[in-house]
Amino acid sequence: MTETFEAVVHYSQNDEIAVVTIDAPPVNAMGVAVRAGLHKALSRAFAEPSVKAVVLIGANDKFIAGIDIKEFGGPRNGVKLSDLQALIEQADKPVVAAIDGFALGGGLELALAVPFRISAARARLGLPEVNLGLLPAGGGTQRLTRLLGPEAALDIILSGRHLTAEEALRKGLVDRTVATALLPAALEFARTVVAASTPIRKIIELTDKVSGVDFEIFTAIRKKNESKWRGMVAPYKIVECIEAACRLGPREGLEVERNAFQVCLDAPARAAQVHLFFAERKAAKLPAGDAAARPRPIKSTAVIGAGTMGGGIAMALANAGYEVKILEISQDALDRGLDRVRSNYATSVTRGSTSQATADAALARIKGVLDYGALGDADLVIEAVFEDMALKQETFRKLDAVAKPGAILATNTSTMDIDAIAGATNRPGDVIGLHFFSPAHVMRLLEIIRGTKTSSETVATVMSFAKEIGKMPVLARNSDGFIGNRILKVYGRESEFLLEEGATPWQIDKALQAFGFPMGVFLMRDLAGLDVSWRVRQYRARFRDPNDRYSPVADRICELGRFGQKTGKGYYRYDGRTAVPDPEIEALIEKVSADLGIGRKPISDDEIVTRILTAMVNEGAFILGEGVARRASDIDVVYVHGYGFPKYRGGPMFWAENQGLAKVYETVQGFHARFGKLWRPAPLLAELADSGSGWPTGEES
Ligand code: COA
């Protein structure tokens, strides 16, 4: 007979073994009800004389995805995780945690208080709290360090990565993995433990403090990550806790962990990163208007163009298990493209991020072709030719002639008009934009752009396919630059105006880095190369309003043949890969200012950051008001995952909301009065400032 506690935890008995099942879909997050239910069910098992051991398992093929993230920062109610752990560790009956799907965060911490852990071969285990600006505060830093030693604990907790069951077994995090049905295997395991009277092991008492530790590793890891962790709290606190596990006894160690957690909880990074966690998931949802559409099955794929983007996209598809045909116009171009793909895989193997066997298998899925006819059986074709409208339209005309009915025809572009491309075909409903970020096999962000005629089915197919290949989709409407590059344009433009008014590239870059960007705008441009955008500017010059302020600095630099790092000179001079401020550029900028009649004066780092961020937010508000983005948090996801906006600040729109939209609006108005038309406030920002509210939340489901 099954009893149910708090509607989310079931209790049943299988002879002398009690089975406690967590059943809180979709991911068995451990909220108040689950904790209360577990306390009751476990107490029931421990008090029942006929029970000799307990199996703790999750329904829905999952163990526990962690504490309910929505609870962080709110009042802490009811049974705590530590109460459950104490209950288990004080019991004289053995408990077996049976892990399927995933045991993450508080879920793994609960399992670490359980004496025996077995896992399905497909399960994943990890302590990913660092991704939320937190640390595992259910004893995770103390128990994991005692179980696996400080090096492994640092690796697992600081990366937040999910370990495979196989790695967990190898490291000693689980006692056994099973490829067969989990519950029968767990019952069998529990019976064996009872029959053999296997002693109950309590990790927390495994050792008083971890001995034989070289304490240098803690100093070294802090030093190594100095720039990566700038502005963050959690990684430092994690190191502190793991070090405490090596220096102190369990009680004091847990105390250090509790205090460190509180510091993380109160830090602004936590709210920002929790915001992003939910933002990423909301962005991946289909709009209500498309929800009824059924995704088409995608089995075979093709990519047109074996350049850097095409090759990277082919790798992303092959890595996810898809057969990919990659088309080039000449054998030579195809060979070069495939060579680059091979060398990328070789690098991944050398770096240890992929095994040789996995790389070989992925490579075997990529097949080069030279004839459009070969694309006739593809369910999805992604065009990745050069960013040139005529070329793209020509490619789509050819594709239209050979693609099978119902195939999705996607264009990889960062700015081009999707409708104009779709218009080259007789099936605009099947055409959609995909903006991959480079390197496409590494970067997770994927901007998906629906054209005016793109069908719901096409949108639904691509959104679900994006998840399938491990990308983080954000849906946008067709607009010059979509979300990401439209804001980038304003961000770059404002940086250039700051140069003309008195700043230097290195001052601006430093100010942006101090704010948390991994790289300033000019360093980024030098790295990407300045010539392509120069060509685009020349092409677009004819469409520019001559009354708009335009900075010629970038053009002047290109006219000198300085195209960035690849030519050894750009905004900076390069000593190898080291960027060095260049007096020649300072003189060039001063000359531009003088020619334009702009009196240069010192500009503070604060003003630099405020101007650039405010410009981004105002553009974001236009994008939102025009319906190009579905919600403000989608813009945050794009900026954090595609453009290096510091994760711990939650994205530009989150930053703005924290400043207060009324204050941001006031700043925009101030700049509008000072600099004119390009600072026209977005109507949505004006409206929200007036109403005193935050960004509209957009669709919740
Ligand atoms: N608390 C609350 N809600 C959670 C959650 C948690 N710990 N983990 C996942 N969810 C929710 C998601 O918000 C999503 O809700 P929605 O459907 O309303 O949008 C739903 O569960 C499914 O999650 P999703 O990420 O879309 O599913 P997935 O199958 O791709 O991934 C996980 C599942 C568990 C790997 C992933 O959700 C995850 O990494 N969760 C966070 C784990 C974590 O950080 N735990 C530490 C906290 S102690």
Residues whose N, C-alpha, C, O or C-beta is under 5 A from the ligand:
A	BS01	COA	P26 V27 A29 A65 G66 I67 D68 I69 K70 L104 G105 G106 P128 E129 R281
